[in-house]
Amino acid sequence: MPPAPETVGIDFITPRHLAGGGDPAWITVPLHRACGWSHGNDPLMPRVLLSSPDQKALLRLEPDPDGQWWTLHHAAEPDRPAWYASFGARTPVELIAAVTDALTKPPPDASAPSDPYEPLRQDGWSEYGVQGLVSPDESAYVERLGTLDAPGAWFVTVTLGFGQKVWEARFGAHTPSHLVAAFTTALADPKPVHRTDSGRSLPTLDPNLVTRRTTDVLAVHIASALEDRVQSLAARRASPSAIPSSPPLSPPKSGRHR
């Protein structure tokens, strides 16, 4: 009798903004292999630098206990000043990847700008402050500083009560709106994200805030998930009209659950 296929215990977490950071390779590997971003590294420095093919964008991943771990800087263009986005260490990689995926595909029609608030409103987020929204569980906040006449930077903050910050994302005032909308769309997505460290990276195990479903998944599926994502984005680059079709890893309908 052939040996049973090897399985791995996977945690499927909702809401995704409380799932922890995840594997940085979900972002860095596709940017390099599928989108042509070049990388520089120094074996003596714990950081990753990736530059876009046109050298206009630089993504930096660098451990910083006092600041943002991910920073994305984009040079000025004829129709837009320089802009930036940054993300805390525990920002789920799926949310950051939504931004880098949107950045590396042809931009949307300029006559139809995206509204970053709309995905959140559709997900039941409520008004917060002057220009903000708060998630139904009140653990995530999205707000834009400035005024309607002079809008400023965007801030996305996740907390665990009593001011305990989990992570923060920031988008400069000149960040293209469709990139901010890509982030908020991923933030509002109700689908769980998967983690493989048995919950050790979760900022909370409070069942009132996070739902954790552990499922045995075939190891081959785990191993192929990143490669499938790379191939999907590479196909999009080869054919700009193609739409990425890399589905997120989903719990199987059958199998052992814990």
C-alpha positions in Angstrom: 0.0 0.0 0.0 1.5 3.4 -1.0 2.2 5.8 1.9 -0.5 8.3 2.7 0.1 11.8 1.3 1.9 14.1 3.7 -0.3 16.8 5.2 0.4 20.0 7.1 -1.7 21.7 9.7 -2.8 25.0 8.4 -4.6 27.8 10.4 -7.3 29.7 8.5 -7.7 33.1 10.2 -10.5 35.7 10.1 -10.5 38.6 10.2 -7.4 38.8 8.1 -6.1 42.0 9.7 -5.5 40.0 12.9 -3.7 37.1 11.2 -0.1 38.3 11.7 2.4 39.2 9.0 2.8 35.9 7.2 5.6 35.0 4.8 7.4 38.0 3.2 8.2 35.8 0.1 4.5 36.2 -0.9 5.5 39.7 -1.9 9.2 39.6 -2.7 9.5 36.5 -4.8 6.7 37.4 -7.3 8.1 41.0 -7.6 11.5 39.6 -8.6 10.6 36.5 -10.6 7.3 37.6 -12.2 7.5 41.4 -12.4 11.2 41.8 -13.2 12.2 43.8 -10.0 15.9 43.6 -9.3 17.2 42.9 -5.8 20.3 43.9 -3.9 21.3 42.2 -0.7 24.1 42.3 1.9 24.6 39.1 3.9 25.6 41.2 6.8 22.5 43.3 6.8 19.0 41.9 7.6 17.1 43.7 4.8 15.8 43.2 1.3 15.8 45.9 -1.4 13.8 45.5 -4.6 13.8 48.0 -7.5 11.3 48.2 -10.3 12.5 47.7 -13.9 12.1 51.4 -14.6 14.0 52.3 -11.4 11.1 54.5 -10.2 10.0 52.3 -7.3 12.0 50.9 -4.4 10.6 48.4 -1.9 12.5 48.0 1.3 12.0 45.3 4.0 14.0 46.1 7.1 13.4 45.1 10.7 12.8 48.3 12.7 11.5 47.8 16.2 10.5 51.5 16.4 9.0 52.0 12.9 7.5 50.5 9.8 9.2 47.3 8.4 8.0 47.7 4.8 8.5 50.9 2.9 7.6 51.6 -0.7 8.9 54.8 -2.4 8.0 55.9 -5.9 9.8 58.7 -7.7 8.0 61.8 -9.1 6.4 61.6 -12.5 5.2 64.4 -14.9 1.6 64.1 -13.6 2.3 63.1 -9.9 4.7 64.1 -7.1 6.8 61.4 -5.4 4.8 59.2 -3.0 5.3 56.5 -0.5 3.5 53.7 1.4 4.7 51.9 4.5 3.5 48.9 6.6 4.2 47.6 10.1 5.7 44.2 10.7 2.4 42.5 11.5 0.6 43.9 8.4 -0.6 40.7 6.6 1.4 40.1 3.5 -1.8 39.5 1.5 -2.7 43.2 2.0 0.7 44.5 1.0 0.7 42.1 -2.0 -2.6 43.7 -3.1 -0.8 47.0 -3.4 2.3 45.6 -5.2 0.1 43.6 -7.6 -1.9 46.7 -8.4 1.3 48.7 -8.9 2.8 46.2 -11.3 -0.2 46.0 -13.7 -1.5 48.7 -16.1 -3.2 51.5 -14.1 -7.0 51.9 -14.4 -8.6 54.6 -16.5 -7.7 58.0 -15.0 -11.3 59.1 -15.6 -12.6 56.6 -13.1 -10.6 57.0 -9.9 -11.2 54.4 -7.2 -12.7 55.3 -3.8 -10.7 53.5 -1.0 -13.6 53.8 1.3 -16.1 52.0 -0.8 -15.0 48.4 -0.2 -15.1 49.1 3.6 -18.6 50.6 3.4 -19.8 47.5 1.5 -18.3 45.4 4.3 -20.3 47.2 7.0 -17.7 49.6 8.3 -19.1 52.6 10.0 -18.2 56.3 10.1 -15.4 57.3 12.4 -14.3 60.8 13.1 -14.3 63.4 10.3 -12.9 61.3 7.4 -12.6 57.8 8.7 -14.3 54.4 9.0 -14.1 51.7 11.7 -14.5 48.0 11.3 -17.5 46.2 12.8 -15.3 44.7 15.6 -13.8 48.2 16.2 -10.2 46.8 15.9 -9.4 48.5 12.6 -9.6 52.1 11.6 -9.0 53.8 8.2 -8.8 57.6 8.0 -7.5 60.3 5.8 -5.9 63.4 7.2 -6.3 66.9 5.8 -9.4 68.5 4.4 -11.7 67.9 1.5 -9.9 70.7 -0.3 -6.4 69.6 0.7 -6.5 65.9 1.4 -3.5 64.4 3.2 -2.0 61.0 4.1 -4.0 57.8 4.7 -3.6 55.9 7.9 -4.8 52.3 8.5 -4.5 51.3 12.2 -5.2 48.0 13.9 -5.4 47.8 17.7 -6.4 45.4 20.5 -8.1 47.8 22.9 -6.5 50.1 25.4 -4.5 51.6 22.6 -2.4 48.5 22.0 -1.4 48.9 18.3 -0.9 45.8 16.3 0.1 47.4 13.0 -0.2 50.5 11.0 -0.2 51.2 7.2 0.5 54.7 5.8 0.0 56.1 2.3 1.3 59.5 1.4 -1.1 62.1 0.2 0.0 61.6 -3.4 -0.3 57.8 -3.5 -2.5 56.8 -6.4 -6.0 56.2 -5.1 -6.3 52.9 -6.9 -3.4 51.5 -4.9 -5.0 52.6 -1.6 -8.3 51.1 -2.8 -6.4 47.8 -3.6 -5.3 47.7 0.0 -8.7 48.5 1.5 -10.4 45.9 -0.8 -8.0 43.2 0.5 -8.6 44.5 4.0 -12.4 44.1 3.6 -12.2 40.7 2.0 -14.0 38.2 4.3 -12.1 35.2 3.0 -9.6 33.8 5.6 -5.9 33.9 5.1 -3.7 30.9 6.0 -0.8 30.6 8.4 1.5 27.7 9.1 2.9 28.5 12.5 0.1 27.1 14.7 -1.0 30.5 15.8 2.3 31.6 17.3 2.4 34.9 15.2 -1.2 35.8 15.9 -1.5 39.1 17.9 -4.4 37.6 19.8 -6.2 34.3 20.3 -9.3 36.0 21.7 -12.2 34.0 20.2 -14.3 37.2 20.4 -11.9 38.9 18.0 -10.4 36.1 15.8 -11.7 32.9 14.4 -9.0 30.2 13.9 -9.8 27.0 12.0 -7.0 24.5 11.8 -7.2 22.0 8.9 -4.8 19.4 7.5 -3.9 20.3 3.9 -1.8 18.3 1.5 1.8 19.5 1.8 2.1 19.6 -2.0 -0.6 22.3 -2.1 1.3 24.4 0.5 4.5 24.0 -1.4 2.9 25.0 -4.8 0.9 28.1 -3.6 3.7 30.6 -4.0 4.8 29.1 -7.3 1.2 29.3 -8.6 1.1 33.0 -7.6 4.4 33.6 -9.4 3.2 31.9 -12.6 -0.1 33.8 -12.5 1.6 37.2 -12.3 4.1 36.2 -14.9 1.3 35.4 -17.3 -0.3 38.7 -16.6 3.0 40.5 -17.4 3.3 38.6 -20.7 -0.3 39.5 -21.6 -1.4 42.8 -20.0 -5.0 42.0 -20.8 -4.8 38.8 -18.7 -6.3 38.8 -15.3 -4.4 37.0 -12.5 -6.2 33.8 -11.5 -4.1 32.6 -8.5 -6.7 31.6 -6.0 -6.0 31.8 -2.3 -5.4 28.6 -0.4 -8.8 27.4 0.8 -9.8 24.8 3.4 -10.7 21.6 1.8 -14.3 20.4 2.0 -13.1 17.1 3.5 -10.3 16.3 5.8 -9.4 16.4 9.4 -10.1 19.6 11.4 -9.0 20.6 14.8 
